[in-house]
Amino acid sequence: MATTRSAHTVWEGNLLEGNGVVTFDSSGAIGEQPVTWASRAQDANGRTSPEELIAAAHSSCFSMAFSNMLAKAGTPPTKLVTSADVSFQPGEGITGIHLTVEGTVPGIENDTFVATAEEAKVGCPVSQALAGTTITLSAKLA
C-alpha cells in the first residue's frame, strides 16, 4: 500500500529576517516547529531547519532498513542507535550527510555488521532520495 505524508510551512517576511512555522500534517506527532534562516545557517536557538528535518528522516529510515536487513540475515538487532549529521553551507547547500550507527546484534561479526550497514545506507529510501549528495557512514558494534 502506497502512503503519502504531508507537512506545510507558513513563512512570513524576507529570507534573512523572516520566520516560519513547520507543521507536520499527517501525524501531528511533532507539533509546530519554528524555523528561521539564522537557525539554518547559524545557531539553532530552539528552532529547527530543513537539514535537521532531513537528519531525522534519514536516521530513522536507515535504522529501519538496517534492522530489516539484519533480521532477514538471521541476526536481528537488539538495539541500533543511529545519528545523521547533515552539513549545510550557505551559498552551496547541503554538502554531505554522515550516518553513524552503533548496534547490539547478537551472533554477528563486526565486518558483517559494517558491510550490512553499507548495504542499508545504499538501499534506504531516504538515502536514495538524497543521492545527489555525498553520504558517508561509520558503523560499529556496541
C-alpha positions as CSV (number, residue, x, y, z in Angstrom):
1,M,0.0,0.0,0.0
2,A,1.5,3.4,-1.0
3,T,1.4,6.2,1.5
4,T,1.8,9.9,1.4
5,R,2.9,12.0,4.3
6,S,2.4,15.8,4.4
7,A,3.8,18.8,6.1
8,H,3.5,22.5,5.4
9,T,5.3,25.7,6.3
10,V,4.0,29.2,6.7
11,W,6.8,31.8,6.1
12,E,6.5,35.5,6.9
13,G,9.0,38.1,5.8
14,N,12.2,38.0,3.8
15,L,14.8,35.3,4.0
16,L,17.3,36.9,6.5
17,E,14.8,38.5,8.9
18,G,11.7,36.4,8.3
19,N,10.5,33.3,10.1
20,G,8.3,30.4,9.6
21,V,6.4,27.5,11.3
22,V,6.6,23.9,10.0
23,T,3.6,21.8,10.7
24,F,3.5,18.0,10.5
25,D,0.1,17.4,8.9
26,S,0.0,13.6,8.6
27,S,0.7,12.6,12.2
28,G,0.6,15.8,14.2
29,A,3.0,13.9,16.5
30,I,5.8,16.5,16.5
31,G,3.7,19.7,16.6
32,E,4.5,23.0,15.1
33,Q,8.2,23.8,14.8
34,P,9.7,27.3,14.3
35,V,12.2,27.8,11.5
36,T,14.4,30.8,10.5
37,W,17.4,31.5,8.3
38,A,19.5,32.0,11.4
39,S,18.5,28.6,12.7
40,R,19.6,27.1,9.4
41,A,22.9,29.0,8.8
42,Q,24.0,29.9,12.3
43,D,22.8,28.7,15.8
44,A,19.6,26.7,16.2
45,N,18.4,28.7,19.2
46,G,15.4,26.4,19.8
47,R,14.3,26.4,16.2
48,T,14.6,23.7,13.6
49,S,15.9,23.7,10.0
50,P,15.4,21.7,6.8
51,E,18.7,20.0,7.5
52,E,17.6,18.8,10.9
53,L,14.4,17.5,9.5
54,I,16.4,15.6,6.8
55,A,18.7,14.2,9.6
56,A,15.6,12.9,11.5
57,A,14.2,11.3,8.3
58,H,17.5,9.8,7.3
59,S,18.4,8.4,10.7
60,S,15.0,6.8,11.2
61,C,14.8,5.4,7.6
62,F,18.3,4.0,7.8
63,S,17.6,2.3,11.2
64,M,14.5,0.6,9.7
65,A,16.3,-0.6,6.6
66,F,19.3,-1.8,8.5
67,S,17.2,-3.6,11.1
68,N,15.2,-5.3,8.4
69,M,18.4,-6.5,6.6
70,L,19.9,-7.8,9.8
71,A,16.7,-9.7,10.7
72,K,16.5,-11.2,7.2
73,A,20.1,-12.4,7.6
74,G,19.1,-14.2,10.8
75,T,20.7,-11.7,13.1
76,P,18.0,-9.4,14.3
77,P,19.4,-6.4,16.3
78,T,18.6,-5.9,19.9
79,K,19.3,-2.2,19.5
80,L,20.5,0.3,16.9
81,V,21.5,3.9,17.7
82,T,21.8,5.9,14.5
83,S,22.6,9.6,14.1
84,A,22.7,11.6,10.9
85,D,24.7,14.8,10.6
86,V,23.6,16.9,7.7
87,S,26.1,19.6,6.7
88,F,24.9,22.9,5.2
89,Q,27.0,25.7,3.7
90,P,25.2,28.9,2.8
91,G,25.6,29.6,-0.9
92,E,26.4,25.9,-1.6
93,G,23.6,24.0,0.0
94,I,23.8,20.6,1.7
95,T,27.4,19.4,1.3
96,G,27.2,16.0,2.9
97,I,25.5,13.6,5.3
98,H,27.3,11.4,7.7
99,L,25.4,8.4,9.3
100,T,26.8,6.9,12.5
101,V,25.4,3.7,13.8
102,E,26.2,1.6,16.9
103,G,24.4,-1.7,17.3
104,T,23.8,-4.5,19.7
105,V,23.4,-7.5,17.4
106,P,23.9,-11.0,18.9
107,G,25.7,-13.5,16.7
108,I,27.2,-11.2,14.2
109,E,30.9,-10.4,13.4
110,N,31.9,-6.7,13.1
111,D,32.9,-7.0,9.5
112,T,29.5,-8.4,8.6
113,F,27.8,-5.7,10.6
114,V,29.7,-2.9,8.8
115,A,29.1,-4.5,5.4
116,T,25.4,-4.8,6.0
117,A,25.3,-1.2,7.3
118,E,26.8,-0.1,4.0
119,E,24.2,-2.0,2.1
120,A,21.4,-0.4,4.2
121,K,22.9,3.0,3.5
122,V,22.6,2.5,-0.2
123,G,19.2,0.7,0.0
124,C,17.5,3.1,2.4
125,P,14.7,5.0,0.5
126,V,15.8,8.3,2.1
127,S,19.4,7.7,1.0
128,Q,18.1,7.0,-2.5
129,A,16.1,10.3,-2.4
130,L,19.3,12.2,-1.3
131,A,21.6,10.6,-3.8
132,G,22.6,14.0,-5.1
133,T,24.8,14.5,-2.0
134,T,27.7,12.5,-0.5
135,I,26.6,10.1,2.2
136,T,29.2,8.6,4.4
137,L,28.9,6.0,7.2
138,S,30.6,4.9,10.4
139,A,29.3,1.6,11.9
140,K,30.4,-0.4,14.9
141,L,29.1,-3.0,17.3
142,A,28.4,-1.8,20.8
